[in-house]
């Protein structure tokens, strides 16, 4: 295996099969079954990929046909993805949180000719969409599905499709894959979107290979390329996990374990002992809060050590990882007494934790660095396959940046501050949406002849080391009634670091000041209720003046560190937590502002009256 393989590969399937041939019976994909980890080897995965690919062709699927994939993270997700591509088709991943309406949109927009679904539970909201669209002629169940009558589609069972003449299937796949080029479409990933209907992003083989190449170079050059172990937790239907949690491990010949979900993530980490973790900021915020609460209960010495670790970490963050000589003795003590215990919770052999999918509050990154865990913040979007840049030690880790552009990526800052991107990683456009494609793939304004660039919609600049500093989303920026620009993400990030506040959204466009929508932290609220002798009723607590004053105090602490125009003057409570299920968060845990503004418009407007 060589770093040059990614640039030499004609397509993703070729890279996968080459890795499988090299690794043979070595462990590849692992998932919990009946309480124990069950593993599929590289050779067995390749065998199933080729057999399933030929089964798809036998159904009449042709080059370029779309196949929808609806499944939780599991070995069969990866096998199905590569089988679809090996059949010359295009994978259309769909979120398992999709409603019937969401599935219908993806089915109709993509024109999927077949669907692969995990089990009966996920088939329930999907099958009505299949029937309503009338597009998909085949439904394949990874687990046997209880389907009494098919009607418009034919049902196939996964087990029956991955048996047969493996050698003949491999020969047919090799012949077909030799004709797939880097510019050919690999998948259509529908952006979860913080506003409007999801758009299908055309990711080609070269775009994802370019991403894998850039990421692998960072890991190889800054941390060393060994036998890597990845724990897959984020949904594979999201571009970030699809590339970072599946394609990158495959490129590096690593092993992938599939997490059992959020509830068992901590125990899975300790069992699997991953070397690389790819996660969204919200999870790091939750883990930080849990660690701090546990240390708080352990007495004076652990709390003292935590305080010293954070103080030294803060100084190192300001000096880009370089500590002061006078802190060296305490640093050595922390390395002996505190940090090994924290690292043990992450398996003890983790090289780096990569944060992406949403902005990471610098304070959270500094916390993990102080605990002796290397945190890399990446930046990207689905339209760029998705990673554009990433922090790396050799350039200097600075938590308020998202690092320099990866290899093969050009960055340009437009006249209005928008970040523009060019390179093989950029999508070919949105599926069946020429107007939106033209809006984001175009020449920079006022620069004729500059060529076509991806307009990210993010505002930022480059620091003295070429690292990208993002200030906000162009469309999210609050412009108050005096014309001042305010970054909502900065204010929200600071609010949610307070122990009293779980989630927050701030608004103030064309208004005299900023106001907030607050979701109190449930664990803190329970402790507060006990201390005050109140019954724990989340809704009733919010009506108590003392409870409201406690949240107000938390907001005032944040206001002390904000400028006059950024201060949150008034706030209201949300009725429930922002969640994927109520469509108020995206699958990568970014808030959907338009949904929240629609739901709470009257409550927010009332904060400006009287």
N, C-alpha and C positions, 0 to 999 in steps of 0.2 A: 504494500500500500504506500502510495506516494502523494504528496501535496499536488503534484502536477496532474493527477488523475482527473481532477474536477474540470480543468480546462480542456483536457483531452477528450473527455466523455462526450459522445454524440447526444445522449439523452439520459434521463434518470434510470430507466430500466436497465440499460447497458451497465451503468455504474453499479446498480444493485446486484445484477447477476455476476459481475466480475468479483464483487466483494463476497458473494455467497460461494463462488467457486474457490476463492482463496481461504475462506474460513471453514468451509465444510461442515463438520458435525459440532462445531463450537456453538455454545448457547447464544441465542439471538433475541427472541421475544419471550417474555415471562409475564404470567398473570396468575392471580390467586384463584384456585379452584378447590372448593371444599376445605378451605383453611390452609392450603399449602401452595407454594409457588410451583406452577407447571411451566415447563420451558419447551419452546420449539427451536430447533437448530436452524442455522442458516440454510443448510442443504434442504431440509424439510420445507422451509418457507418458500424457497425457490421452486421446489417441486410443485407445491400447491399453487403458486402464482402462475406457472406455465399451464397447468391443467385447467385452472379457472379461466385463464385467458382464452384457451381453445374452446372451452364450453360456451363462453360469450360469443365467440365467432360462429359456433355451431347454431346458436339461436338466431343468427342472421344479422348480428351487429356488424357495422362496417366502420372503416377508418373515419374518425372525427365524430362518431355518434357519442352522445352524452349519457353517462350512467350515474345516477344519483346514489349517494352513500349515506345512510342514516344509522349511526351506531355510536355507542359509548366507546371510549378508548379501550382497545383490546387487540390481541395479535391479528385477528381477522380483519381489522380496519386496515392495517398496513398491507396485509396480503391482498385484500380486495383492491386497494388503491393501485398497487403495482400490476395486478392482473388486468385491471381496466386499461391502464396505459400500455401493457404488453399486448393487449388485443387491438391496439391502434386507436382506442377510444379516449374519451376525456372524462376525468373524474369530476363529479359535482358534489362536494361534501355539503351536508346540511346539519344544522345544529339540532341536538336532541331535545332542546327546549322549544323548538318550533311549534307553533299552533297549526291547526288544520289549514288556516288561511295562509300562514307563512309557507307551508309545504306547497300549497297550490300555486303560489307566486313563483317559487323556484322551479317547480315542474313545468309550468306553462312558459316561463321565461326562457328556461334552458332547453326545453323540448326534449327532455330526457327520455330515452327509448327503453330504459330498464332501471330498476331500483333494487339496491341491496340494503336490507334492513336487518337489524340485530335480533329483535325478538317481538313477541306479541305486544308488549307495553309500548314500544316505539312505533309499532305498526298501526296502533289504534288511531293516532291523529294523522298518520300518513296515508293509509289506504283510501279514506274518503277523497283525499286530494288526487290520488292516482285515478280513481273512478271519475271524478269531476273533470280532470284535465283530458282524459282519454288519450294521453300521449304514450305512456309507458306500456309496452306489450308484455313485459316480464317483471315479476317480483321474486327476488331470491331471499330466502330467510336463512340467516346464519344459524339461528336456533330454529327448530321446526315451528312453523306458524299454524295456528288454528284457523284455517280458512275453509269455511263450509262450501263456498261457491265463488269461483273466480270471475266468470263473465267476460269482461273486456280484456283481462290479462291472464297470462299463464304463470303458474306458480312453480318454482324450482327450489329444491332443498340443497343447501350448501354442501352437505356431506356427499351427495351424489355427483357434485360437480368437480370435486377435487380427488377423484379416483380415475384410473385409466392408465394409458401408456405414457408414462412420464417422459421417456426418451424422445418419443415422437412429438410430444407437446413442446419440449424444449427446442427441438430442431425447428419447428414451425415458428416459435417465438423468436428465436435467434434470427431467422430469415426476415421476419417482419420488422423487428426492432432495428435491424441494420439500416432501414429506410427512414426511421424517425429522426428528424433533425432538431437541433437546439432551438430553432425558431418555431417549432410546432407546439401547439397548445397542449399542456400537460393537465391542467385543471381549470375549472371556473369556480372561484371562491367568492361567495356572496358576502359582501361587507355587511357586518351586523349593523353598522351605521348608527350615529347618534342623532340622526334625523332623516326622515323620508324612507321610501322603500329600498330594500337592499339591492345593490347593483352587482352584477356578475363581473368579477375581475378576471381577465384572460391572462393567466400566468403560463408562460411558455417554459419548456424544459431548461433553456439557457438561463432564464431569470433565476430559477431556483438553484441551478448549479452554480451560478455566479454568487448567490447568497451563501451557499455551503462552502464554497472556496474561500470567501472573505472571512467567515466565522471560523473555519478550520485553521486558517493562517494565524488568527489571533490566539486560539487555544494552543496551537503547535509552537508558535514562536515565544509566547509569553508564559506558558504553563507546562509545555511538553506534551507530546502525543503518546499516550500509553494505551492500556486496555481500559477504555472509558466505559462508565456505567451511567446511564441516564434513567431518571424516574419521570415517566410521562404522566402529567396531571391535568394540564389545561386541555380544553377540547381540541381534538385533532382537526375539527372542521374550521378552526381558526388558523389563519395563515402563519401566525407566530409559532404555534405548536407544530403545525404541519412541516414547516421548514426546520425550526430549532429543535423540536422534540422527536422528529422522525427522520427527515432527510439528512440532517447533520450527523446524528449517530450512525446512520447507514454509511455515509461517506467516510466516517472515521473508523468503520468496522467495530463499532461499540455494541453494547448490550442494552436493550430497552426493557425496563420493567414498567408495567401499567399500574398506577396507583388505584386503590380501591375507592377513592373519593376523599372529600375534605375531612370527614369525620375520622378516617383512619390514616390520613396523610402523615401525621407525626410518627406513628408506629411503622408505617411503610418506609419512611426515611431511615429510621434506625435499623430496620431489617435489611434493606437493599444497599445502604451505604453508598449512595451515588457519588460520582466524581464531579458531575456537572448537573446543575438544576436550572431550568428555564421556567420562570414564574412571573406573575403580574404583581405590581406594587401593593395592591390591596392585601394580598396574602402575607407579604413581608410586614405590613403594618400590623396585621393580626398577630403574627408570630412575635413581633417586637413587644406588643402590649402584654402577651402571655408571659414572655420571659421576664419582663420588668415586674409584673405582678407576683410571679413566683419568687423572685429574688427579694422583693419587699417583705415577704412573709418569713424570710430565713434569718432575720436578726441583723444586728449592727455591722458585723464584719463583712458579710456578703454585700450589704448595701453600701458600705464604705468602698469596697473593691469595685463595685459597679460604678459608683460616682467617679472614682479615679480613672477607670477605664474610659468612661465617656468624656471626661475632661481631656485626657491625653489624646483620645480619638478626634476630638474637636480641633485640637492644635494640629494634629497630623493632617486633617482635612484641609485646614487653611494653608498648610505647607506642602500640599500635594503628595502626602504619604511619608514625608520626612519628619521624624520626631526630633525632639530636643535632647541634648546630651544629658541634661539634669533629670529628665524623666526616665532614663534608661533603667535604673534600679527598680523603680516601681513597675515599669513595663515587663521586666523579667519576672517579677513577683506575680503579676497578672497572668503571664504566660504559663506559670506553674499552678496557680490556685484557681483562677476563674475561667480563662478561655478554653482549656481542655474540656470542662464540663459543658460549656455551650456548644463546642464543636461536636461533642459526642451525641448531642441531640440531633445533629445533622449527619450522623453516620461516622464521623471522624476522619474521612478521607476526601472531603469535598475540596475541589480546586477553586471553583468559582460558582457564584450564584448570579444568574443573568436576569435582570429585571427589564421587562418591556411590555408593550401593549397599552400602556398609559404612563403618564409622568410619575416619576418617583420623587417623593419629598426628600431633599438632600439630607435632612435630619435622620431619616430612616436608614439611608445608605451609610451615613456616618456611624450610626448605632452598630450595624453589623460589622463594619470595618473595625470598630473599637472592640468588638467581641472576638476578633481574630478570623473573621470570615470575609473572603474577598468578594466584593459586590461590584458587578459590572452593569451599568445602565446602558441599554441599547435604545435605538430610535428607529422607527420605520413606519410603514403602512402597507396594507395589503397590496396596493398598486405598485409596490417595489419589492415584492416577493418574500418577506416584507422588510428585511433589515437593511437600513441605510448606513448607520454608524453604530459604534459601540466603544465604550471606555476600555482602555487597556493599560496595564501597568507601565509598559515601556514608554508611553507618551505622558504618563502621570494621571493618576485617578483623581478627578475633581468632580464631586458629587452634584454640582449645579450645572454640569455639562453632560452631553450624551456621547462624548468621545469624537474622534475623527472619523471621516468617511472610511468605509471598508475598502479593501482592494477592488479596483474595477468600478468605483463609484465616483462620479464628479458632482461637486456641490457648487451652487451659485446662489448668492443672495440678491434677490431682485431689488429694484429701486424702492419698493414699499416695504422691504424687510422680509418678504416671503422667501422661504427656503425652496430652491429648485433643485431637481435631481436628474442626472442623465447617466446612462450606462445600460448594460445588457439586462440588469435586474428590473428595469422599468417595464410594466405591463404593455401589451399591444393595444389595450383599450378595454372598454366595458362592452360586454356581450350585448349585441342588438341595441346599442345606445350611443349612436354617433354624436348626439348633441352634448352629452356629458363627457364623452371622450375628448371632443374638441375643446371643452371648457378647461380640462386639466392637462392635456398634452398639446402644448402650443409654444410659440416663440415668446420670450419675455417681452412685456409691454415696453415700447420705446426703444427696443433693440433689434431692429430688422436684420436678418442674416445670422442671428445668434443660434439658430437651430431649434429643434423641438426639445422641450424640457418638461418633466413632470412637475406641475405646480402643486405642492403638498398641502397648501392651505395653512401651514404653520409659520409663525413669525419667529425670527431669530437672527443670530449673527455668529461669526467665527471668532474664537479667542486667539491669543497670540501663538498658540500651538496648533491651530487648525481644528480645535474641538468645537462642535456645534453647541451653542447655548440657545435653548428654545424659551421664548418668553410667553407665547400663547398660541392658541388656534386663532387664525384670522377671523373666522366667523363667530367665535365665542367671545372675543374681546368686548368688554363693556366700555361704552363711550357715554360718559355721564352728560348731564344737561349743560355742562360748561365746556365740553369737548375733551375732557381728560380721559386717557386710556387706562383701564384697570384690568389686570389679569385675574379672572375668577379662579383659575386653577391654583394660583399661588395662595390666595386667601382660603380656599376650600381645603387645600393641603395642610395649612397651618391649623385650621379649626379641627380637623379630624385627628390631629396629633394629641389633642387634649383628651384625657381619660374619660371625660363626661360625654364626649361627642363621637358617635360612630360614623355618621354621614352628614354631609352638608352641601347645599347648593346656594350660591349667592347670585343676586341679580341687581341691576341698577342702570340698565341702558336708558338713556335719555331722562334720567331721574336725578334728583339733587344729592342722593347718597345711596350707599349700598345696604341691602337688607339680606337676611339669610333664612333658608329653610333648613331646619335642624332635625336630625334623628338622634335622640340620646342613646348612649351606649347601654345596652340591656344589663350587662353584668354590673356596671357602675350603679345603674338605677336600682337594682336589687339590693346592693349593699347600702345605698343611701336610704332606701325605704326601711330596712332593718334597723339602721342607726337612729332613724327618726321615729321608730315605732309605728310606721304606716304600713297598711296592707299593700302588697306588691300588685298593683293594677296599673299597667303601663299607661293606659289612657287617662285614668283618674289622677295619676301622679302629675301629669302635665297641667292639670288645672290647679294644682297647689301653688300658691305664691312662693313658698320656700323652695320648691323644686325649680320653679322658673328662675328664681334668684341664683340658684346654684349654677344653672346653665348660663345665665347672664354673666356670672363671675368668670366662667371659662372663656366666654367670648371677649370679655374685657381684658383678660390676660393676653389674648391674641392681638387685640387692638393696640396694646402698648408697643408692639413691634411693627405696626402698620403705619403708613403715611396717612395724612388727614383724609385724602380722597378714598383710601382703601378701607377705612374703618367700617365695621358692621354696626350700623346704628340701631336697627330693630331686627327682631327675628320672630318666626312662627314655627310651631312644631308640625312635622309631617304626620299623617295618620298612621303610616306604617313604614317599615324599612324600604329603601330603594332596592329592588331585586330584579333579576332576569325574568322571574315568573310574572311580575306585574308590568313588565316591559319598560321599567324605569332605569334599567341598567343593560348595557351590552354584555355579551358573553365574556368579554375581556374586562368586565367590571368598571367600565366608564359610565358616568351618569348620562342619561338621555335627557338633555335639557328641555327639548321641545315638549316631551311627554310630561315632565314635572311642571313646566310653565302652564301647560293646558289644564292639568288637574288642580293646581293650586293658585291659579291666576287671581281669583277673588281675594284669597287670604293674603297673597303678596301685595296686591294693590292696596289692601286695607292698611298696610304698614306705612303707607305714605299719607294717610288721612289723619287729621287731628294731631 
